[in-house]
C-alpha cells in the first residue's frame, strides 16, 4: 500500500477567541508548557512517518515559519553558555521534517480551502494527512499512527472520532456509523454538521484529523457550497462515503481543543501534569488553590 508521507496543516484561522493575544501571535503558537500547539501536531505526524509538512497559513503567521526554521545565532549563543541541550532541541525541531509554507487564497472560504491550496504538492496516487492546527489528541500511541493503522486495515480514507456529550453536538460534525471492523474502526455512513442534541445520529464527533486517499480530490475540486456558505471538508467526505468507502477511527486518547479558552487551559494543565520536572510542585499548588 502507498504510505502517507505528507501532512497538510490548516493554520490560517484568525484566533478571534483569544484576542487581543492573537493579534500579533498566531493561535497555533499558543504554548503548551514549553511547546506551541502546532509543534505537538508536527511531532505526532512525524512519529507516523510524515517527512513533508505543508502548513497553510495567513498573513499574520510568520512566527510559525520562524519557529520551524534553523537559528544559527541562537544555537551558537546557547552552546557558548553551556546550554547544549537547549541548542540541540531547537535544532531537532527545525530538522523534524521538510517544511513547506503556503498562504491561503481563494473564495468561498471553508476548511476545504487550505487543502485545495496545497493540491499541487500532493501526487495523484498518494494518501495524505490533514490536521487542523488547534486540536490534538494526547495519547500513548501517536494519534496519526492510529489513523495510519486504520488506513492499512481498510485501504480507504479515515477520519478521527471521539465521544462527546450529546448536548455539545451542535458544535461538531456528528457521525452515523455502520460495519464494525474491530479495533475501534467503523465504516462511516454519513456526517451531519452540527445537528444538535435531538437530531444527532450518535454521540461520536468527527474532530480535526484525517488520512485521505486520492479519491477525495474528485469531490473537493468541485468546491460545492455547504454549511454556512463555505466549502467544507465534511461535504466531500460524505460524498465519498456515499459513492465509495470512508472509515472512522476512535482514537485511543484524550482529545484537546485549544481553539476554546477553557479547553486550552485544560490542555496546558494536563500536559503540565505529565511533565516530570514540574508535576509535583504543580500538584501541590493546584491542591492548595482548590482547597
C-alpha positions in Angstrom: 0.0 0.0 0.0 1.1 3.5 -0.7 2.2 5.1 2.6 1.3 8.7 3.6 4.4 10.8 4.0 2.8 14.3 3.6 0.6 16.2 6.0 -1.3 19.4 5.3 -1.8 21.5 8.5 -4.5 24.2 8.2 -3.3 27.2 10.1 -4.9 30.3 8.6 -7.6 30.9 11.2 -7.7 34.3 13.0 -8.0 33.0 16.5 -10.6 35.6 17.5 -11.5 33.8 20.7 -8.0 34.7 22.0 -7.9 38.4 21.0 -6.0 40.6 21.8 -3.4 37.9 22.4 -3.6 36.6 18.9 -3.5 40.0 17.2 0.3 39.6 16.8 0.9 35.9 17.8 -0.8 33.1 15.8 -3.1 31.0 17.9 -1.2 27.9 16.7 1.8 29.3 18.6 0.0 29.4 22.0 2.3 27.5 24.4 1.5 24.1 25.9 4.1 24.5 28.7 7.2 24.8 26.5 5.9 23.8 23.1 3.5 25.6 20.8 0.3 23.7 19.8 1.4 23.3 16.2 4.7 21.6 17.3 2.8 19.0 19.2 0.9 18.2 16.0 4.0 18.1 13.8 5.8 15.8 16.3 2.9 13.3 16.3 2.7 13.4 12.5 6.4 12.7 12.2 6.0 9.8 14.5 3.6 8.3 12.0 6.1 8.5 9.1 5.4 12.1 7.8 8.5 13.6 6.2 6.9 16.6 4.5 4.7 19.1 6.4 2.7 21.6 4.3 1.5 24.4 6.5 -1.2 26.6 5.0 -1.1 30.0 6.8 -2.4 33.6 6.7 -0.7 36.9 6.5 -0.1 37.2 10.3 1.5 33.7 10.7 5.2 34.5 10.2 6.0 33.3 13.7 5.2 29.7 12.6 7.8 29.8 9.9 10.4 31.3 12.3 9.7 28.6 14.8 10.4 25.7 12.5 13.5 27.4 10.9 17.1 27.0 12.0 18.5 29.8 14.1 22.3 29.5 13.9 22.8 32.7 16.0 20.6 31.4 18.8 22.1 27.9 18.7 25.7 29.3 18.9 24.8 31.6 21.8 23.3 28.7 23.7 26.3 26.5 23.2 28.6 29.3 24.3 26.6 29.4 27.5 26.9 25.7 28.0 23.2 25.0 27.2 23.8 22.4 24.6 20.6 20.6 25.4 18.6 23.7 24.5 20.6 24.2 21.3 20.1 20.5 20.3 16.3 20.8 21.0 15.7 23.8 18.7 17.9 22.2 16.0 15.8 19.0 16.3 12.6 20.9 15.9 13.8 22.5 12.7 15.0 19.2 11.3 12.0 17.0 12.1 10.6 17.3 8.5 10.8 19.3 5.3 8.5 22.3 5.9 6.6 24.0 3.1 4.5 27.1 3.6 1.6 28.4 1.6 -0.7 31.4 2.1 -4.4 30.5 2.0 -6.1 32.1 -1.0 -9.5 31.8 -2.8 -13.1 32.0 -2.1 -15.5 30.9 -0.9 -13.7 30.0 2.2 -14.1 27.0 4.4 -12.0 24.2 5.9 -11.6 22.6 2.5 -9.9 25.7 1.0 -6.4 25.2 2.5 -6.4 21.6 1.3 -7.2 22.8 -2.2 -4.4 25.4 -1.9 -2.0 22.5 -1.3 -3.3 20.3 -4.1 -0.3 20.8 -6.4 2.0 19.5 -3.7 0.2 16.1 -3.4 0.7 13.5 -6.1 -2.3 11.9 -7.7 -1.6 8.5 -6.3 -0.7 9.3 -2.7 -2.7 9.3 0.5 -2.1 12.3 2.9 -2.9 13.6 6.3 -4.9 16.7 7.1 -4.7 18.3 10.5 -6.3 21.5 11.9 -3.8 23.3 14.0 -5.8 23.9 17.1 -6.7 20.4 18.2 -4.8 17.2 19.0 -5.0 14.0 21.0 -2.9 13.2 24.0 -2.3 9.5 23.5 0.2 6.8 24.3 0.2 5.8 20.6 0.5 8.9 18.4 -3.0 9.5 17.0 -1.8 9.9 13.4 -0.3 6.5 13.7 -3.7 5.2 14.8 -5.2 6.7 11.7 -2.5 5.1 9.6 -3.2 1.7 11.1 -6.9 2.0 10.3 -5.9 3.0 6.7 -3.7 0.0 6.4 -6.6 -2.2 7.6 -9.1 -0.7 5.1 -7.2 0.9 2.3 -9.6 3.8 2.4 -9.9 7.3 3.8 -10.1 7.5 7.6 -11.4 10.3 9.9 -10.7 10.6 13.6 -13.6 10.2 16.0 -14.1 11.0 19.7 -17.1 10.6 22.1 -18.7 13.8 23.3 -21.8 14.7 25.3 -24.8 14.9 23.0 -25.7 18.4 24.3 -22.5 19.6 22.5 -23.4 18.1 19.2 -24.4 21.5 17.8 -20.7 22.3 17.7 -19.3 19.3 15.7 -19.8 17.1 12.7 -21.6 14.0 14.1 -21.0 10.6 12.7 -23.5 7.9 11.8 -21.6 4.6 11.7 -22.0 1.0 10.4 -20.0 -2.2 9.9 -17.8 -2.6 13.0 -14.3 -3.8 11.8 -12.9 -4.1 15.3 -10.1 -2.2 17.0 -12.3 0.9 17.1 -12.7 1.1 13.3 -16.2 1.6 11.7 -17.4 2.3 8.3 -18.9 5.8 8.0 -22.4 6.1 6.8 -22.6 9.9 6.9 -21.6 13.0 8.8 -24.2 15.5 9.9 -22.8 19.0 10.5 -23.8 20.5 13.9 -27.2 18.7 14.2 -28.0 19.5 17.9 -28.8 17.1 20.7 -32.2 16.0 19.3 -31.1 15.4 15.7 -27.6 13.9 16.2 -27.3 10.3 14.9 -24.8 9.4 17.7 -22.5 10.8 20.4 -19.5 10.4 18.1 -17.9 13.5 16.7 -15.5 13.9 13.9 -12.6 16.1 15.0 -9.8 17.7 13.1 -7.6 14.8 11.9 -7.9 12.9 8.6 -6.0 10.4 6.5 -7.4 10.9 3.0 -6.9 8.8 -0.1 -6.7 10.3 -3.6 -10.4 9.6 -4.3 -11.2 12.6 -2.2 -9.9 15.1 -4.8 -12.8 14.3 -7.2 -15.2 15.8 -4.6 -13.0 18.6 -3.2 -12.3 20.0 -6.6 -16.0 20.6 -7.3 -15.9 23.2 -4.5 -19.6 22.7 -3.6 -21.0 25.1 -1.1 -22.1 23.5 2.1 -22.9 24.6 5.7 -22.6 28.3 6.3 -21.9 29.1 2.7 -18.4 27.6 2.8 -16.7 24.7 1.1 -16.4 22.1 3.9 -14.3 19.0 4.0 -17.2 17.1 5.6 -19.3 17.6 2.5 -16.7 15.9 0.3 -16.2 13.2 2.9 -19.9 12.5 2.8 -20.0 12.2 -1.0 -17.0 9.8 -0.9 -18.7 7.8 1.8 -21.9 7.5 -0.3 -20.2 6.6 -3.5 -17.2 4.7 -2.1 -16.0 4.0 1.4 -14.8 6.1 4.3 -14.0 4.8 7.8 -14.0 6.3 11.2 -11.3 5.5 13.8 -12.0 6.0 17.5 -8.7 7.5 18.8 -7.4 5.9 22.0 -6.5 9.1 23.8 -7.8 12.4 25.2 -8.9 15.0 22.7 -7.9 18.6 23.3 -9.4 21.6 21.5 -7.1 24.6 22.0 -9.3 26.9 20.0 -11.5 27.2 23.1 -10.2 29.2 26.1 -11.3 26.8 28.8 -10.3 23.7 26.8 -6.9 25.4 26.1 -6.3 25.8 29.8 -7.3 22.2 30.4 -4.8 21.1 27.8 -2.0 23.1 29.4 -2.8 21.7 32.8 -3.0 18.1 31.5 0.3 18.3 29.7 2.0 20.0 32.7 0.8 17.2 34.9 2.8 14.8 32.6 6.0 16.9 32.9 8.3 15.2 35.4 10.2 18.4 36.2 7.2 20.4 37.4 4.4 17.9 38.2 5.0 17.6 41.9 5.1 21.3 42.5 2.1 21.8 40.2 0.0 19.2 42.1 0.8 20.9 45.4 -0.2 24.3 44.0 -3.4 23.0 42.5 -4.3 21.2 45.7 -3.7 24.4 47.7 -5.7 26.6 45.3 -8.7 24.2 45.1 -8.9 23.8 48.8 
